[in-house]
Amino acid sequence: MKIKRSIRFALALVAGLALLTWIASGLVQRTTRDWFERDVRLRAEAVVNGAQQALFSHWRKAESQDLRKLLVELTRDERIMAAAACGANLSALAFTPNFPREFSCRTIADHVRPAPDSPGSAWSAWHSVSSLPGGGIYVSAIPLLENERALGFVVLVHDLSFMERRETETRYFLLFTFGILALIAAAITLIAARLSWRGWSNELRRLLRGEVNERPEFNPILRDVRELYDRILEHEGGSWTPERLRHTLKRHLQGERIVIVANREPYIHAHGADGAIVVQHPASGLVTALEPVMRACSGVWIAHGSGPADRETVDKHGHIRVPPGDESYILRRIWLTKEEERGYYYGFANEGLWPLCHLAHARPIFRSEDWEYYRKINQRFADAVCEEVDSDDPIVLVQDYHFALVPRLIRERMPRATVITFWHIPWPNSENFGICPWRNEILEGMLGSSIIGFHTQSHCNNFIDAVDRYLESRIDREHNAIVQQGRRTLVRPYPISLEWPVHWIKDLPPVADCRAGIRAELGLAPDVLLGVGVDRLDYTKGVEERFLAVERLLDRHPEYRGRFTFVQIAAPSRVEIDRYRDLNENLVKAADRINDKFRKDGYRPIILLRAHHEPPAVFRYYRAADVCYVSSLHDGMNLVAKEFVAARDDERGVLVLSQFTGAARELTEALVVNPYDLDQASAALATALTMPLPEQHERMRAMRTFIAEFNVYRWAGRMLADAARIRERERLTGRLEGEHAADRARATR
C-alpha cells in the first residue's frame, strides 16, 4: 500500500514538473522574444546612426544609385534582409531588390512623421513585428534628421527566423532539463519509499512475531494491524483448527494458559464391572464444546469431582492430567459434600435458575438455604482459580449458570484478571428474571466479567434489559456494553459449535456398516427406516412431545407402521429432583403406551435406551439414522443437531429441528418445526423419510460447510481475541492513570 502511494506521489511529482516546465517554457519564450526584439531595435538604430554621414551625403546629392548601393551594403548584415530610403515627401528614394512592397513609404510614414494636426511634434522611430509568407520579420523605420530637419527615414526589414530557431532550441533544452530532473526526483522518491517500506515492514514483522519487545513508535498501530489481520483471517474462509487457535492464543495472549471453571468435568472415573477404574465421558454439550479447546490451548479445568473413583485418580492437590494417553491439560477437581451438592447444584442451580431461564413450563423454586450453598460453592471455586493461576492478570473462562457469582469474586482478589463468562442456556426477559429473589447479586456477580457471552443476540438483549431494570449502571447499547463502577463489561453473542472434524468419527466404521450394525443390535430388519434422538433426560428437551409426534406420524401415515422405528438415547440426569424423576416415569409410560398401540408382530415404534452412552456409540447411531429429531422446547444452542450433521460424512440423513433452539438460527437447511405443533412435527418427519437423496445431499452439504467454518475453535478464538483487546486497552488505561497519578503526586510536593 505504501509503495502504491509512493508511485502515485512520483507520478504526481512528474505531472507537476511537466506543468511547471510548460509554464516555465512559456515564460522563457516570452522573455527571450522581448530580449531579441530589444536587441533588434537597438541594432537597427545603431546601423542607421553608423551610416548617417554617408546617408546625408547621398540624400543631398539625390543620387539614388549610390543610395541604393549604400542600402545593399547595410543588408549585408545576416539579420537585415531588406532596406529602403524614403524622402520627406514620402517618395521612395531607393530600396533593395527584395524589399517587401507591403511596407511602402506612405504606409510607414503615418507611424514616423507627426500628424498634420500636431505641428510642434518631432519625427520618431517606429518598430513593429510582422510576418511574410516566408516567416516572421521585424520592421524598423528610423528618421534621418539634419539640424532637427527631417530629410526622411530609413526602413530596415529584419529576418526573425534566427530568433524562432533560438526559441525552439531554448524550449527543447528546458524540456530536456526538466525531464531529467523529473526522472531523477521520481527515482529518488521510489527508492526512498522502497527502502523505508522494507525497513518499516521488517520491523513490524519482527514486532508481530514478538522478536522486538520495546518499539513505542509502533504501539499506536500495532493493535489495528492485529485486528485487521484477524478480520482478514475470518473473512477469507480459512479453516479454524487447533493449531490456528494456539497461534491466536500465542499472538494475542503470549501463549498464556487459560483456566476454565465448569461444574461438569470432561472425564469421569468410575469402577467397571471387574472393579477396575474406567474413564467415562459425560453427556454434556458444554464438555463437547470446551474439551477440544482445552486440548488445543492447555491450561487448567476446574470442575466438581463427581465420579465414584475420582478421588482415587488425583494427587494431593486434586490434579490429574488429561486426556488419558494424550495428556495436554490439568483437571482440578473440587469436592462437595452431599448437602453442598444438593443445595448448590440440585437446589439453586437446577430447581431455581434452570427453570427460570427456560420457557418449559416448570416453576422455579428458590430457597434461602440453597442460595447460601450456592454462594459458598461459588466462593470455593473462585478460591481454586486464584490458587491455580500463575500471574496477576490471568485468562479465566467461567462457564454457565452454576457460577454466576464467581466473576465478581475473582475480580475482588485479582482486579487485573480477564474473565470471560459464557452462559450456555437462554437468558429470560427482565420480567421473568425478576422472579429470582437474588437477582441483583447474580447480575452484579456476572458483571465482574470482562466479557459475557451468550449464544444469540436476543439473549444478550434480555441480559442488558435486566441490568438496566434492576441495577444502577450505564448501558452503552451502541457497543453492547455495561459500565458499572467505572468497569466496562462487553455483552456479545458467540454461537458455540463443535470441533471440526469431530475426532470421535475417526475410528468409526463406514456409514453402511453402522447402519447394518445398529439395526442388527436392535433386532430390526435391514430396510427399516430409523429415527434417532439423543438427550439428557430433561424436561426442556421435549422428549415427550417427540414421542407424541412419532405417534401422530403413524396415525396419519399408516404405511410407516412396521417400517419406521425411533430410537431415543436418554442419559439419566439430575435424578435427585422430583421433576426429573417424574419425567423419567412419564417417558417410560408414553413409550409403552405408543408401542402397545402399534404393536404387531413384535413391532416397536419407539425404543427408549435409558443409559449413558459413550460418544463413539452415540455417533454410530447418528451415522445409522435416516432422520434425527431435536425437539427442544427451549435451548441455548443444542449441539446434538450439530453432532448429527458432523457425523454424516456420507451427506445423507435429514435433521428435523425445533425452532426454539439456537441451532435453528444457523442450520437453516434443517426442517425447522414447532415441537408443540404435533401435526407440523409429524409432517416434517414424513417429509424427511421420503426426501430424495439429491435434496438430502444438498441440505447436508450446506450444513456441514457451515459447521466446518464456524467450529468451536473459531468460537474460542473470537472470545479470546476480544478478551485480548480488552486486556490491552485496560493495561494502557492503567498505565495512563498511573502516569496521571504520578504527575499529580509530583505537583503536590
N, C-alpha and C positions, 0 to 999 in steps of 0.2 A: 504494500500500500504506500509506504514511504517512497519507494522507487518510482511508483507511478506519479506521486506528487512531484518528485524531482524532475521527471520527464516533462510533466505539464509546466513546471516552472521554467525549465530550459526552453521549451517551445515558446512560452510567453516572453522569455528574455529575447529569443531570436526575433520574434514578431515585433517586440518593442524596438530592438535595434534596427530592424528593417524600416519601421515607421520613422525612427529618428534619422536614418540615412536618407529617406525620401525628403523629409523636411530640410535636413542639412544641405542636401543636393540642390533644392530649390533656392535656399538662401545663398549658397555659394554661387549658383548660376547668376542670380540677380546681382550679387555684389561684384562678381567678375565682369559682367556686362557693363555695369556702371564704371568700373575701373577702365575697361577698354574704351568706352565712349569718351571718357575724360581724356584719356591718352591720345585718342584720335583728334579730338578737338584741339588739344594743345599742340599736337604735331602740325595740324593744318595752319593754325595761326603762326607757328614758327616758320613753316615753309614760306608763307606769303611775306612775312616780315623779313626773312632772309633774302628773298628775291625782290624786295621793294624797290631798290635803286634801279635795277635792270627794268623792272616793270614801268617805273616813272619814265625812263629814257624812251622805251618803245612806245609808251602811251602818248607822249608829247609829239613824237615823230609820226604817230599813226601808221607805223609800219606793221601792218597786220601779219606779214610773212615772218618777220623777226619775232613778233609777239607769239605767233603760233609755235615757232621753234622753242621759245622760252617755255611755253606751256608743256610741250612734249618733254622738254628737259625735266620739268617738275614731275611728270608722271613716271620718271624712271624709278622713283621710289616704288617698291613692290606693293605697297599698300594703297597707292593712288592710281586708280585705273583710268581717270579722265579729268580734264580741266577745261575751263572756258574763261574768257575775259569779256566783261560786259561794261559798256560805257555808261556815262551818267545819263545819257538819253535812252538807256535800256537797249541799245543796239548791241548785237553780238560782234565784238571786235575780232575775236579769234577763238578757236576751240580745237581740241584734239579730235582725231578722226572717230574715235569710239565714244564721244560724249553723248550721253542719252538725250534724246530730243524732249523727253518729258520734262526736263528741267531747263526750260528756256529762260532767257534773261528777264523777260516780262513776268514770268511765273514767280521767279525768285525775288524780284525787285520789291514786291509787296512786303517781304519779310526783312529786307535790308534797309531800304530808304525810309525816311519818315513819311507819315501820312500827309496828304496835302493840307489838312486842317490843323497840322502841328508844325507851324513854320519854324519854331525855335528848336525843334528836336534834331539830334545828330543821327548820322548813319550808324548802324550796329551790325555786328556779326550774327549770322544765323546758322544753326546746325540742326540737322534732322536725320532720323533713321528712316530708311525706306527700303523698298525691295524691287528687284527686277526679275525677269524670268530666270536668270542665272543664279540668283541668290540675293542675300541681304547687302545693302550699301549704306553708306553714311555720307550725307551731302553737307558740305560746309561752304557758306558764302561769306567771304571776308572783304569788307570795304577797303578801298585804296584811297587814302586821304593824303593830300599835299597841302600843308599850311591850313589845315582844317577845311580844305575844299575837297569835296568828293569827286574823284576822277571816274569812279565806277566801282566795280567789285569783281573779285576773282572767285570762281566757283570750282571747288575740288570735290570729286566723287571718289570715295574710299571703298575699297573692297573689304567686306566684313567676313569673308569666308574663313580667314585665319582665326578670327575671334570665335566662330562657331566650332572650328576644329579644337581650339584650346578648351572651350566649354565642355565639349564631348569628352576630351581626354581627362579633364578635371572630374567630371561626373563619374567616369569609369574608375578613376583612381579612388574616389570616395567610396563607391560601391564595393570595390575590391577590399579596401582597408576595413570598412565596417563589417563586411562579410567575414573576413579573417578574425576580427575581434569577436563577432557573434559566435563563431565556431569555437574559438578558444574559451569564451565565457561559458558556453553550454557544456563543453567537455569538462571544464573545471568543476561546474555545478554537479554534473552527473557523477564524476569520480569522487568528489567530496561526499555526495549523498550516499553513494555506494559504500564507501569506507565507513561513513558514520552509521549507516543502517547495519552493516555487518558487525561492527563493534557493539552497537546497541542490542541487536538481536542475540549475539553471543552472550552478552552479559545477562540478558533476560532469560535465555535458556538455562544458563548456569543457576540463576536465581530460582527458577521454577523447579529445577532438579534438586535444589537445596544445597548446591555447592558453594553458594555465596551467602553468608549469614547477615552481613550488615551492608546494605546498599540503600540508604534512606531516600535517594532520589527516585527509586523505583516504587517506593511504598504507595504513593497515591494511585498508581495504575495497576499494581500487581493484582489486587482483588478483582478489578474489572476484567483483566486478562483471564484470570481463572474462571470467572463466571461465564465469560464468553466461550471459553473452551468447553465448559460443561454443557452450555446450550447447544453448541455445535455437535458434541457427542450425542446429546439426547435427540436432536432432530435429524442426524444423519442415519439413524436407524441401526447403529451398531449394536450388537448383542451385549447385554449385560451378563457378565459371568463372575464367578468368584474372584478370578484374577483382576478383573476390572474393578470390582468392589474393593479389593485390597489396595489397588492402585489409587482409587479415590480416597480411601481412608488415609493412605500414606501422604497423598498430596495435600489434603485438606487438614488432616489432624496429626501429621507427622508420624503416622503409623501407630498411634496410641491404641491400647487395647480398650475395649468397651465393657461395661458392666450392665448386665440385664437383670432386672428384678421381675420375676413372674411367679405366680403361685404354683403353676404346673411345671414339673421338672421334665426335661426331654427324655430321660432314661429312668426307668423304674426297675429296681432289683427285687425279685421275688424268689420264693422257693419253688422249684419244679417238683414234679411227681416223685422223682427219685431223691428229693431233698437237696439237690444241687441248686446253686443260685443261678437264675436265668435273668436275662435283660428283656424288658418289655418296653414298647413304645406307646405312650398314652394316646387315646383318641382325642386329639385336640387340634383345632385349626391354628391356634396360637403356636403350638410346638411345630406343626407342619411348616409354618412360615418362618419362624425365627431360628430354628435349628440349623438350616443351611447357612444363614447369615453368620451365626457364631462359628461354624466350621470355616467360613471364609475369613472372618476378621480376628478370631481368637479373643480371649478375654475370660470373664467370669460370669457364669449364670447362677444367680441366687434364687433358690426355689424351696418350697416346702418338701421335705423328705417324707413322702407318704407311702413308699413301698415297704412291704413286710421285711425285706432283707436290706434295706437302705443303710441302716446303721452298721451292718457287718462289712460294708464295702468302702467306707470312707476312713480318712485319717483322723487324728485327734482334733483337727480344725474343721471337720465336716467336709473335706475336699475329696473329690475323685476326678481324675482326668477322663474325659470322654471325647468323641465316641469310642466305644470299645474297639481296640485294634487299630484305630487311627486317631489317637489322642491329639486334639488340636485346641481344646479349651478346658477350663476348670468348671466343674459343677460344685457349687457350695450349697449344702443342704441345711435348712433351718428346721429345728424340731419343734413340734407343737404338741401340747397335751390334748387329750380327747375333749376336755372342756373348752380349751382355746380354739380348737378346730370347729367345735360345734357352734361357738358364739361368733367367731370371726368369719369362718368360711360358710358353713351351712346357714348360720343365722343372718348376720347383717348383709353379707355379700350376696347370698343366693336366695334368701327369703325376702330381703329388702331391696337392694339395688337392682338385682337381675329382673324381677317382675316390674320394678319401677321403670326401667329403661326399655322394656319390650312391651309392645302392644299386643299381648296374647291373652288378655282376659284373666289374668291371675292377680289377686290382690296382694300388694306388697305388705309385708309385716315388719314393723320396726320395734325393737325392744331396747331399752336403755342398757341392759346388761350386755346385749350383743354389740352395741356401739362401743362400750368400754373395751371389750375384747378386740374389736376392730382397731381401735386406737392403739392398744397395747402391741398388737402384732405388726401394725404399720411401723411403730417405733422400733421394733426388733429388726425388721428388715432394713430400715434406714440405718440403724447402727451397723448392720452387717455390711452395707455398702461402704460406709466410712472405714471399716476395717479392711476391706478388700482393695480399695483404690491405692494407687501409688503416686498420686500428685494431689495438689490442692485445687486443680481445675479439671476433674475427670469428665468423661463422657458416660452418662448413665441413661439407660433406656428402661423406663418404668412401664410395665405392661398391665393394662386392663383395670377393671373396676375394683379389684381386690386391694389396690394400693393408692387410693385417691389422696391420702394424706402424706404419702412418702415424699413427693417432690418438695413440699414446704419443709419437712423435717430435714431433708438433705441440705436444702438451701440455708437453713439456720446454722448448720455446722460447717458447710463449705459454700460460702457466698459466690465463689467463682466457678462452681460446678456448672457444666452444661447438661441440663436434664431434659430429656425428650420423653414425654408421656404419650403413649398410644392407647386409645380407648377402643377396644376391639368390638364392642357391642354398640347398638344405637344410643343416641343421647335424646331423651324425651324433650317435648316442648316445655317452656318455662312453667306453665301451669301445672303440668304433671309432676315436674321435678320439685315443685313447691310442696308436694306431699311429704317429702323427707324432712323429719324434724331437725336434722343436722345439715341442711342444705348449704348454709353459709360456710361451715367448717370444711365441707367437701370441696366447694368452689375455691376457697382460699388455699386449701391444700394443693389442688391441681395447679393453681396459678403460681406456685413455686417453680413451675416448669419454664424452660426457655421456649419450648415448642410443645403444643398439644395437638396431636394428630387424631383424625377420625377417618372413616372410610369414605364418607361423602360430604359434599358441601352443605347439604341440608342439616346434617348432624353438627357441623361447625356453626351454622347459623343458630341452631337451637341452643348450643352451649353459650354463645355470645349473648343471646337474648336472656338466658338465665342469669348470667353475670350482671348484665345491665339492669335486671329487675331486682336482684337481691343484694348486690354489693355496691359499695361506693367505689367507682373506678371510672377511668376514661376509656371509651370504646373508639378505636380507630377502625371504622368499617371499611375505609378505602383499602387498608392493608391487612384487614382481618387480624387485628392485634388488640390486646387489652393491656392497659397501663395501670398498674396499681402500686402505690408507694414508690413511685419512680422506677419500677421494674417493668419491662415490656415482655409480654408473652405472645408469641405468634400462635394463631389457630389455623391449621392447614388441613386440607384433605389429602390423604395419602392412601389410595386404594391398595390394599395388601394383595399379595399374589403368592405364587409357588416358585420354587427353584425350577430352572429350565436348563436341560431336560431333567425330569424327575429321576433321581438315582435309583429309586425302587424298581423302575421298569427294566433296568439294565440286564438283570439276570432272570427276567420272567420269560416263559415260553412265548412263541408267536401267538397271535390272536386266535387263530384257528384251534390251536392246542388248548388254549384257555377255555374257549367255548365248549369244546368237546369234554374237557376235564371237569368243568363245573357242572355241566348237565349230567354227566355220569355220577358225580358225587351226590347230586340232589335226587337222583333216580328219575330224571326227566328224559323224554325222548330227544334225539339229536336235533329234530326240527322244531322243537318248542321255542316260541318267542319269549325272551327273558327280559324282565324289567328289574331294576335294582335301585335300592335306596340305602344310603349309608349315613348314620347319625348316632350321636349320643342319645340316650333316652331322655328327651327334654320336651316339655310341652310347647316350646316355641318352634320346634321343627315341623310341626304339622303332620306328624306321622299318622294320627287318627284320620285326619282329612285325606291323607294319601290312600289309606285303605278304603275309605268310602269312595274315592274316585275310581279305584280299581273295581269296586263293586258296581258302580254306575256304568263303567265301561262294559262289563259283562252283561248287565241288564239291557243296555241299549244295543250291544253288538254280540248277539249270542254266538256268532261264528268264532269268537275268540275263546269260548269255553273249551277247556281241554287243550288249547293251543297257546295260551299265554299264562305265564306264572310270574308273580312279582316276589322278589327276594328282598327282605328288609334286614340289613345288618344293624343291630341296635346294641351299642355298648352300654351297659348299665352305668348310671351316673347319679350322684347325689341321693343315694337310697336312704339317707338319714332324714330326708324331708318328706313329709306326708304327700305333698303334691306329686312328687316323683314316684313314690310307691303306688299311688292311685293311678298314675299314667301307665305304669308297667302292667298293672292288673287290667286296665281298660284296653290296652293294646292286645293283650292275650285274648280277652273276651271278644274283641272285634275281629281278630284273625280267625278264631274258632268259629264264630258265627258266619262269617263270609265263606269259610271253607266248607262248613256244613251245608250252606245254602246251595253251593255249586258242586258239591262232592258227587262224583260219578266215576266209577271205575278207578278209584284211587286218586282222582284229580284234586290238587290243592292249588287254588289260585294265589294264595299268599303263604310264603314260607318265612316265618319270623325266627331269626337267629339272634337270640339274646345272649351275646357273649362278646368278649373283647377279641378282635381280630388284628393281628399284626399287619402293618402296611403292605407287605408283599401279597398277603391273602386278599386284602381289600382291592388291590389293583388287579388281581386276577378276575375278580367279579366285574370290575369296570370293563375290562377287555372282553369279557364274555357276554356282556349285556347288549341287547338291542336298543334299550331305552333306559335312561337314568332320570328319575323324577326327584327333584328337590322342591319340597313344598313348604318351606319355612313360612310361618305366619308373621315373623318379623326377625330380621337378621342384619348384622352389620355388613358382612360380606358374603360368607358361606363359601368355604374353599372346596367343599365336596364337588360343587359344579365345575370348578377349575381342575380338580383332580381327575374327574371323568374325562374331560377334554384332553388333558395332558396324557392320559393313559392310551388314547385312541390314535396310535401312530398309523393305523390302517385307514384312518379318516372315515370310519363308519360309526354308526350309532347316532341316536338323537337325544338331545338334552331338553327335558321339559323343566322349566324353571319358574319359581314363584316370583311375582313382580315385587314382593316385599323384601327381596334380598339386594344387597349392594351389587352382587354379581350381575343382576339383571340389567344394570346400567351399562355394563361393559360387554357382556356376552349377548349382544342383541340378535345374533343368529339363532339362539335357542328359541324354543316355543314357549313364550312367556305367558303365564296364566295367573289368575286369581285363585289361590288354593281353596278359598271359601266357596267358589262357584264350581260345584261338582260337575255340572253339565259341561262347562268350559274345560275343566281339567280332564274329564273323561274323553271329550272330543279331541283334545291335544294328544292324549295317549293313543287314540285310534289313528290320528294323523301320523304320529311317529312310527307306528307299527306298519303303516302302508307307504311310508315315504320312499320314493325311488332312490336307488343308490347314487345317481349323479347329484341329486339335491343333498343327500346326506354328505357326500364328499365336499360339496361347495360350502355348506354351512360349517362343517367340522374344520375344514381347512382355514376358513376365516377366523374362527375362534382360536385355533391353535396358533395362528400367526400373531394374534393379539396377545395371547398369554406369553408367547416366546419373547415378544418385545417388551411387554410390561410385566416382567417377572419380579420375584421377590428381591433380587439383587438391585434392580432399579429402584424398588420401593425403599430399601435401606439406604441406597446411595443418595437418593434425593433428600431424605431426612438428615443424613449425616452431613451432606454438603450445606444444607440450610443451617444446621447447627454450627458448622464451622464458620459460616459467615457471621452469625450472631456472636460467636465467641471472639472473632477477630474485632468486630465492632465494639464489643464490651471491653476488650483489652485496650483498644485505642482510647475509648471513653475514659477508662480507668487511668490511663497514662495522662490524658489531658487534665482530668480532675486532680490528679496528684500534682501535676505541674502548677495548676492554678492555686492549689492549697499551699504549695511551697512558696509561690510568689506572694501570696497573702501573708504567710508567716514572715517572710523576709521584710515585707513592707511594714509590719507591725513592730519590728525590732528597733 
